[in-house]
Amino acid sequence: PNDTKTPFIPSGRAGEYSAGFSVPLMRGLKINEKSAAEQQAKLGEPLAAQVFGGTRLEVLLKAAATYFDWVGAKARVDIASDLLKIAEARVGQVKLRVQSGDSPALDVAESEQEIQRRQATLVKTQREFQKASLLLSVFFWDENGNPKALPTISEVPSLAPEPSQMLEALWFEGRKLAVERRPELKKIELERQQTKIALRLAQNMMLPAMDAYFAQGADTGLQGIGSVMRGGMTISAPLRQRTARGQVQAAQLKLRKLTLDEKAEKLRIQAEVDDTVSAINTSAERFEATALEVKKAKEVEVGERLRFSAGDSTLFLVNQRERTTAEAQMRLVETHVEYLQALAAFKAVTCRI
């Protein structure tokens, strides 16, 4: 009340009340700090989703590798168990041959020694299976996040599918899918969008501040003049814009860095795909060669056992042939596990796991 509007006319005794708005015409017109922060925050949710996607792929890949180690450990237990059963079944036969005078008495001790050797091998493979089970239990949870009981050893599935070479069409399709789906590249694109917002804001901050304003009011009380309107324009133009220029240069450099990061990431992802395909094909070749080795070792084992039954061989050679076959079967299982792990890695790097 009684404010001086001019040297001659004070405001009304009951005061003057007004409301209005101000509109930026240059700086802050298309973008300002609040709208830029809002736009960047909206990109934060999909950005976090891509980080989650990358972590999910890592966990699933590690879980798949651990799972196939577990299945392979069960297969090795089966091989060691079968080998032990053969030795146990032979003891009685050897004793009968010793009693009949067809074999020396030393063969009984040798056959019993072989049982203990194979028993130790079985215990070792069982321990490896227990270790693999404990490692797998880390990833075995139900929908509510509670640990689940692992299947018993009798419920462990067999190794499948059979190793085979990957076709070039699937290889090139995998490279294409990896570039389209990998969360690392999507994350870079979202970061680029955030940086572009920061660049636009910095460029806008370099403009002069020119604001148009209008206010509608009322001058009330004694000596009031009633309705009051005000309008005008304010202009502010700093002589230097060091902060804004620095922000522009920083955003431009970050955009260049993100472009280079994207190129490097694409090359790295394609190299990952190529490496997994190479591992798949190499494992398939090794499996084929090892399977043939197992077949030949089995043939030699059967032949040596026939020679022994005919009295033309020794128990030592028979045991050695059986162990050679079992060792080849162990290597076959190991190669099969490597193939399945490489196949899981291919699915992971192409975002199909």
Contacts in CASP RR format, 6 or more apart in sequence:
PFRMAT RR
TARGET T0000
AUTHOR 0000-0000-0000
METHOD contacts of the structure
MODEL  1
PNDTKTPFIPSGRAGEYSAGFSVPLMRGLKINEKSAAEQQAKLGEPLAAQ
VFGGTRLEVLLKAAATYFDWVGAKARVDIASDLLKIAEARVGQVKLRVQS
GDSPALDVAESEQEIQRRQATLVKTQREFQKASLLLSVFFWDENGNPKAL
PTISEVPSLAPEPSQMLEALWFEGRKLAVERRPELKKIELERQQTKIALR
LAQNMMLPAMDAYFAQGADTGLQGIGSVMRGGMTISAPLRQRTARGQVQA
AQLKLRKLTLDEKAEKLRIQAEVDDTVSAINTSAERFEATALEVKKAKEV
EVGERLRFSAGDSTLFLVNQRERTTAEAQMRLVETHVEYLQALAAFKAVT
CRI
1 11 0 8 1.000
1 12 0 8 1.000
1 13 0 8 1.000
1 14 0 8 1.000
1 15 0 8 1.000
2 10 0 8 1.000
2 11 0 8 1.000
2 12 0 8 1.000
2 13 0 8 1.000
3 10 0 8 1.000
3 11 0 8 1.000
3 15 0 8 1.000
3 16 0 8 1.000
4 10 0 8 1.000
4 11 0 8 1.000
5 11 0 8 1.000
9 223 0 8 1.000
9 225 0 8 1.000
10 223 0 8 1.000
11 219 0 8 1.000
11 223 0 8 1.000
11 224 0 8 1.000
12 219 0 8 1.000
12 220 0 8 1.000
12 221 0 8 1.000
12 222 0 8 1.000
12 223 0 8 1.000
12 224 0 8 1.000
12 225 0 8 1.000
13 221 0 8 1.000
13 222 0 8 1.000
13 223 0 8 1.000
13 224 0 8 1.000
14 220 0 8 1.000
14 221 0 8 1.000
14 222 0 8 1.000
14 224 0 8 1.000
15 219 0 8 1.000
15 220 0 8 1.000
15 221 0 8 1.000
16 217 0 8 1.000
16 218 0 8 1.000
16 219 0 8 1.000
16 220 0 8 1.000
16 228 0 8 1.000
17 217 0 8 1.000
17 218 0 8 1.000
17 220 0 8 1.000
18 215 0 8 1.000
18 216 0 8 1.000
18 217 0 8 1.000
18 218 0 8 1.000
18 228 0 8 1.000
18 230 0 8 1.000
19 215 0 8 1.000
19 216 0 8 1.000
19 217 0 8 1.000
20 213 0 8 1.000
20 214 0 8 1.000
20 215 0 8 1.000
20 216 0 8 1.000
21 213 0 8 1.000
21 214 0 8 1.000
21 215 0 8 1.000
22 211 0 8 1.000
22 212 0 8 1.000
22 213 0 8 1.000
23 211 0 8 1.000
23 212 0 8 1.000
23 213 0 8 1.000
24 32 0 8 1.000
24 209 0 8 1.000
24 210 0 8 1.000
24 211 0 8 1.000
25 210 0 8 1.000
25 211 0 8 1.000
25 212 0 8 1.000
25 233 0 8 1.000
26 207 0 8 1.000
26 208 0 8 1.000
26 209 0 8 1.000
26 210 0 8 1.000
27 204 0 8 1.000
27 205 0 8 1.000
27 207 0 8 1.000
27 208 0 8 1.000
27 209 0 8 1.000
27 210 0 8 1.000
28 204 0 8 1.000
28 207 0 8 1.000
29 204 0 8 1.000
30 200 0 8 1.000
30 204 0 8 1.000
31 197 0 8 1.000
31 200 0 8 1.000
31 201 0 8 1.000
31 204 0 8 1.000
32 201 0 8 1.000
32 204 0 8 1.000
33 201 0 8 1.000
36 197 0 8 1.000
36 198 0 8 1.000
36 200 0 8 1.000
36 201 0 8 1.000
39 197 0 8 1.000
40 194 0 8 1.000
40 197 0 8 1.000
40 198 0 8 1.000
43 190 0 8 1.000
43 193 0 8 1.000
43 194 0 8 1.000
43 197 0 8 1.000
44 190 0 8 1.000
44 194 0 8 1.000
46 186 0 8 1.000
46 190 0 8 1.000
47 187 0 8 1.000
47 190 0 8 1.000
47 191 0 8 1.000
47 194 0 8 1.000
50 183 0 8 1.000
50 184 0 8 1.000
50 186 0 8 1.000
50 187 0 8 1.000
50 190 0 8 1.000
51 183 0 8 1.000
51 187 0 8 1.000
53 183 0 8 1.000
54 183 0 8 1.000
54 184 0 8 1.000
57 183 0 8 1.000
57 348 0 8 1.000
57 351 0 8 1.000
57 353 0 8 1.000
59 139 0 8 1.000
60 348 0 8 1.000
60 353 0 8 1.000
61 344 0 8 1.000
61 345 0 8 1.000
61 348 0 8 1.000
61 353 0 8 1.000
62 139 0 8 1.000
63 136 0 8 1.000
63 139 0 8 1.000
64 341 0 8 1.000
64 344 0 8 1.000
64 348 0 8 1.000
64 353 0 8 1.000
65 341 0 8 1.000
65 344 0 8 1.000
65 345 0 8 1.000
66 132 0 8 1.000
66 135 0 8 1.000
66 136 0 8 1.000
66 138 0 8 1.000
66 139 0 8 1.000
67 136 0 8 1.000
67 139 0 8 1.000
68 159 0 8 1.000
68 337 0 8 1.000
68 340 0 8 1.000
68 341 0 8 1.000
68 344 0 8 1.000
69 132 0 8 1.000
69 135 0 8 1.000
69 136 0 8 1.000
69 337 0 8 1.000
69 341 0 8 1.000
70 129 0 8 1.000
70 132 0 8 1.000
70 133 0 8 1.000
70 135 0 8 1.000
70 136 0 8 1.000
70 156 0 8 1.000
71 156 0 8 1.000
71 157 0 8 1.000
71 158 0 8 1.000
71 159 0 8 1.000
71 337 0 8 1.000
71 340 0 8 1.000
72 132 0 8 1.000
72 159 0 8 1.000
72 333 0 8 1.000
72 334 0 8 1.000
72 336 0 8 1.000
72 337 0 8 1.000
73 125 0 8 1.000
73 128 0 8 1.000
73 129 0 8 1.000
73 131 0 8 1.000
73 132 0 8 1.000
73 133 0 8 1.000
74 129 0 8 1.000
74 153 0 8 1.000
74 156 0 8 1.000
75 158 0 8 1.000
75 159 0 8 1.000
75 333 0 8 1.000
75 336 0 8 1.000
76 125 0 8 1.000
76 128 0 8 1.000
76 129 0 8 1.000
76 330 0 8 1.000
76 333 0 8 1.000
77 122 0 8 1.000
77 125 0 8 1.000
77 126 0 8 1.000
77 128 0 8 1.000
77 129 0 8 1.000
77 153 0 8 1.000
79 125 0 8 1.000
79 326 0 8 1.000
79 329 0 8 1.000
79 330 0 8 1.000
79 333 0 8 1.000
80 118 0 8 1.000
80 121 0 8 1.000
80 122 0 8 1.000
80 124 0 8 1.000
80 125 0 8 1.000
80 326 0 8 1.000
81 122 0 8 1.000
82 326 0 8 1.000
83 118 0 8 1.000
83 121 0 8 1.000
83 122 0 8 1.000
83 322 0 8 1.000
83 323 0 8 1.000
83 326 0 8 1.000
84 115 0 8 1.000
84 118 0 8 1.000
84 119 0 8 1.000
84 121 0 8 1.000
84 122 0 8 1.000
86 322 0 8 1.000
87 111 0 8 1.000
87 114 0 8 1.000
87 115 0 8 1.000
87 118 0 8 1.000
87 319 0 8 1.000
87 322 0 8 1.000
88 115 0 8 1.000
90 111 0 8 1.000
91 108 0 8 1.000
91 111 0 8 1.000
91 112 0 8 1.000
91 115 0 8 1.000
94 103 0 8 1.000
94 107 0 8 1.000
94 108 0 8 1.000
94 111 0 8 1.000
94 315 0 8 1.000
95 108 0 8 1.000
97 103 0 8 1.000
97 107 0 8 1.000
98 104 0 8 1.000
98 105 0 8 1.000
98 107 0 8 1.000
98 108 0 8 1.000
102 311 0 8 1.000
103 315 0 8 1.000
107 315 0 8 1.000
110 315 0 8 1.000
110 316 0 8 1.000
110 319 0 8 1.000
111 315 0 8 1.000
114 319 0 8 1.000
129 153 0 8 1.000
133 150 0 8 1.000
136 150 0 8 1.000
137 147 0 8 1.000
137 150 0 8 1.000
140 147 0 8 1.000
140 148 0 8 1.000
140 150 0 8 1.000
141 147 0 8 1.000
141 148 0 8 1.000
142 148 0 8 1.000
159 333 0 8 1.000
159 336 0 8 1.000
159 337 0 8 1.000
159 340 0 8 1.000
163 280 0 8 1.000
163 283 0 8 1.000
163 284 0 8 1.000
163 287 0 8 1.000
163 288 0 8 1.000
163 335 0 8 1.000
163 336 0 8 1.000
163 339 0 8 1.000
164 284 0 8 1.000
165 280 0 8 1.000
165 281 0 8 1.000
165 284 0 8 1.000
165 285 0 8 1.000
166 277 0 8 1.000
166 280 0 8 1.000
166 281 0 8 1.000
166 284 0 8 1.000
166 346 0 8 1.000
171 273 0 8 1.000
171 274 0 8 1.000
171 277 0 8 1.000
174 273 0 8 1.000
174 346 0 8 1.000
174 350 0 8 1.000
175 270 0 8 1.000
175 273 0 8 1.000
175 274 0 8 1.000
177 350 0 8 1.000
177 351 0 8 1.000
177 352 0 8 1.000
178 269 0 8 1.000
178 270 0 8 1.000
178 272 0 8 1.000
178 273 0 8 1.000
178 349 0 8 1.000
178 350 0 8 1.000
178 351 0 8 1.000
179 185 0 8 1.000
179 266 0 8 1.000
179 269 0 8 1.000
179 270 0 8 1.000
181 350 0 8 1.000
181 351 0 8 1.000
182 265 0 8 1.000
182 269 0 8 1.000
182 349 0 8 1.000
182 351 0 8 1.000
183 351 0 8 1.000
184 265 0 8 1.000
184 269 0 8 1.000
185 262 0 8 1.000
185 265 0 8 1.000
185 266 0 8 1.000
185 269 0 8 1.000
188 258 0 8 1.000
188 261 0 8 1.000
188 262 0 8 1.000
188 265 0 8 1.000
189 262 0 8 1.000
191 258 0 8 1.000
192 255 0 8 1.000
192 258 0 8 1.000
192 259 0 8 1.000
195 251 0 8 1.000
195 254 0 8 1.000
195 255 0 8 1.000
195 258 0 8 1.000
196 251 0 8 1.000
196 255 0 8 1.000
198 247 0 8 1.000
198 251 0 8 1.000
199 248 0 8 1.000
199 251 0 8 1.000
199 252 0 8 1.000
199 255 0 8 1.000
201 247 0 8 1.000
202 244 0 8 1.000
202 246 0 8 1.000
202 247 0 8 1.000
202 248 0 8 1.000
202 250 0 8 1.000
202 251 0 8 1.000
203 244 0 8 1.000
203 248 0 8 1.000
205 241 0 8 1.000
205 243 0 8 1.000
205 244 0 8 1.000
205 247 0 8 1.000
206 241 0 8 1.000
206 244 0 8 1.000
206 245 0 8 1.000
206 248 0 8 1.000
208 235 0 8 1.000
208 236 0 8 1.000
208 237 0 8 1.000
209 234 0 8 1.000
209 235 0 8 1.000
209 236 0 8 1.000
209 237 0 8 1.000
210 233 0 8 1.000
210 234 0 8 1.000
210 235 0 8 1.000
210 236 0 8 1.000
211 233 0 8 1.000
211 234 0 8 1.000
212 231 0 8 1.000
212 232 0 8 1.000
212 233 0 8 1.000
213 230 0 8 1.000
213 231 0 8 1.000
213 232 0 8 1.000
213 233 0 8 1.000
213 234 0 8 1.000
214 229 0 8 1.000
214 230 0 8 1.000
214 231 0 8 1.000
214 232 0 8 1.000
215 229 0 8 1.000
215 230 0 8 1.000
215 231 0 8 1.000
216 227 0 8 1.000
216 228 0 8 1.000
216 229 0 8 1.000
217 227 0 8 1.000
217 228 0 8 1.000
217 229 0 8 1.000
217 230 0 8 1.000
218 226 0 8 1.000
218 227 0 8 1.000
218 228 0 8 1.000
219 225 0 8 1.000
219 226 0 8 1.000
219 227 0 8 1.000
219 228 0 8 1.000
220 226 0 8 1.000
269 349 0 8 1.000
272 349 0 8 1.000
273 346 0 8 1.000
273 349 0 8 1.000
273 350 0 8 1.000
276 342 0 8 1.000
276 345 0 8 1.000
276 346 0 8 1.000
276 349 0 8 1.000
277 346 0 8 1.000
279 338 0 8 1.000
279 342 0 8 1.000
279 345 0 8 1.000
280 339 0 8 1.000
280 342 0 8 1.000
280 343 0 8 1.000
280 346 0 8 1.000
283 335 0 8 1.000
283 336 0 8 1.000
283 338 0 8 1.000
283 339 0 8 1.000
283 342 0 8 1.000
284 339 0 8 1.000
286 335 0 8 1.000
286 338 0 8 1.000
287 332 0 8 1.000
287 335 0 8 1.000
287 336 0 8 1.000
287 339 0 8 1.000
290 328 0 8 1.000
290 331 0 8 1.000
290 332 0 8 1.000
290 335 0 8 1.000
291 332 0 8 1.000
293 328 0 8 1.000
293 331 0 8 1.000
293 332 0 8 1.000
294 325 0 8 1.000
294 328 0 8 1.000
294 329 0 8 1.000
294 332 0 8 1.000
297 321 0 8 1.000
297 324 0 8 1.000
297 325 0 8 1.000
297 328 0 8 1.000
298 325 0 8 1.000
300 321 0 8 1.000
300 324 0 8 1.000
300 325 0 8 1.000
301 318 0 8 1.000
301 321 0 8 1.000
301 322 0 8 1.000
301 324 0 8 1.000
301 325 0 8 1.000
304 313 0 8 1.000
304 317 0 8 1.000
304 318 0 8 1.000
304 321 0 8 1.000
305 318 0 8 1.000
305 321 0 8 1.000
307 313 0 8 1.000
308 314 0 8 1.000
308 315 0 8 1.000
308 317 0 8 1.000
308 318 0 8 1.000
344 353 0 8 1.000
347 353 0 8 1.000
END
